[in-house]
Amino acid sequence: MKKVAVILAGCGVYDGAEINEAVLTLLHIAKAGARYQCFAPDIEQLHTINHLTGEEMTPNRNVLVEAARIARGEIKAITELNVNEFDALIIPGGFGAAKNLSDFALKGADAQVQDD
């Protein structure tokens, strides 16, 4: 059975993983007969967005804790990811990839991927 690592960047299109993309990805992995394991960085988000108003809000949130909402608690810190145990990697969309998995949102072409 194929195994897929899914890296989530939080929870929410403006500051994390886009929920529909993440959930449908997990559904289709399972429908294809594969297994998945979700991972996320155990770090503070760049910032937290109120998805109703689009405004930045406090307090800030943890990426792993927020991503656990999508994974229903079945998630591990990205530092636990052993790439040799997986056949594929999927990173669902959402602006969290540019904010929490890298600093692309701040640095554009000069961006660095988060060390984990």
C-alpha positions in Angstrom: 0.0 0.0 0.0 1.3 3.4 -1.0 2.0 6.0 1.8 1.6 9.7 1.3 3.0 12.4 3.5 0.7 15.5 3.6 2.3 18.7 4.9 -0.3 21.2 6.2 0.6 24.9 6.8 -2.1 25.6 9.4 -5.8 25.9 8.9 -7.4 28.5 6.7 -6.9 29.9 3.2 -5.4 33.2 4.3 -3.0 32.0 7.0 -2.7 28.3 6.6 -3.7 25.3 4.4 -6.9 25.8 2.3 -9.4 23.6 4.1 -11.2 22.3 1.0 -8.0 21.4 -0.8 -6.6 19.7 2.3 -9.8 17.6 3.1 -10.4 16.6 -0.5 -6.7 15.6 -0.9 -7.1 13.3 2.2 -10.3 11.9 0.8 -8.9 11.1 -2.6 -5.7 9.5 -1.2 -8.0 7.2 0.8 -10.3 6.5 -2.1 -7.2 5.6 -4.2 -6.4 2.9 -1.6 -3.3 4.7 -0.2 -2.6 5.8 3.4 -1.6 9.2 4.5 0.1 10.9 7.4 -0.3 14.6 8.0 2.6 16.7 9.3 3.0 20.4 10.1 5.7 22.7 11.6 5.4 23.2 15.3 5.9 26.9 15.1 3.9 30.1 15.5 2.1 31.3 12.4 3.4 34.5 10.7 0.1 36.0 11.7 -3.5 35.0 12.2 -6.2 36.2 9.9 -9.9 36.6 10.9 -11.4 34.8 7.9 -14.7 36.7 8.3 -13.2 40.2 8.1 -9.8 39.6 6.5 -8.2 41.5 9.3 -5.2 40.4 11.3 -6.1 39.3 14.8 -4.6 38.2 18.1 -3.6 36.0 19.7 -1.4 34.4 17.1 -1.7 30.6 16.7 0.5 27.6 16.3 0.7 26.0 12.9 0.7 22.4 14.1 -2.3 23.1 16.5 -4.3 24.7 13.7 -3.5 22.0 11.2 -4.7 19.4 13.7 -8.2 20.8 13.1 -8.0 19.5 9.5 -6.3 16.2 10.4 -8.7 15.7 13.3 -5.8 15.3 15.7 -4.0 12.7 13.5 -1.0 14.8 12.8 2.7 14.9 13.7 5.3 17.6 13.9 7.2 17.9 10.6 10.4 17.1 12.5 9.0 13.5 12.8 8.8 13.1 9.0 11.1 10.4 7.7 11.0 10.8 3.9 12.2 7.2 3.5 8.8 5.9 4.8 6.7 7.6 2.1 6.1 7.2 -1.6 4.8 10.7 -2.3 4.4 14.2 -0.8 1.5 16.5 -1.2 1.3 20.1 0.1 -2.3 21.5 -0.2 -2.6 25.1 -1.3 -3.5 28.1 0.8 -1.4 31.2 1.6 0.1 29.4 4.6 2.7 27.8 2.4 4.0 31.3 1.6 3.8 32.4 5.3 4.4 29.3 7.4 6.4 26.8 5.3 8.6 29.5 3.8 9.1 33.3 4.0 7.9 33.8 0.4 5.1 36.1 1.5 7.8 38.5 2.9 10.8 38.0 0.6 9.4 36.9 -2.8 12.0 35.5 -5.1 14.6 35.7 -2.2 12.5 33.3 -0.1 13.9 30.5 2.1 12.0 27.3 2.9 11.5 26.8 6.7 14.3 24.6 8.0 12.1 21.8 9.3 
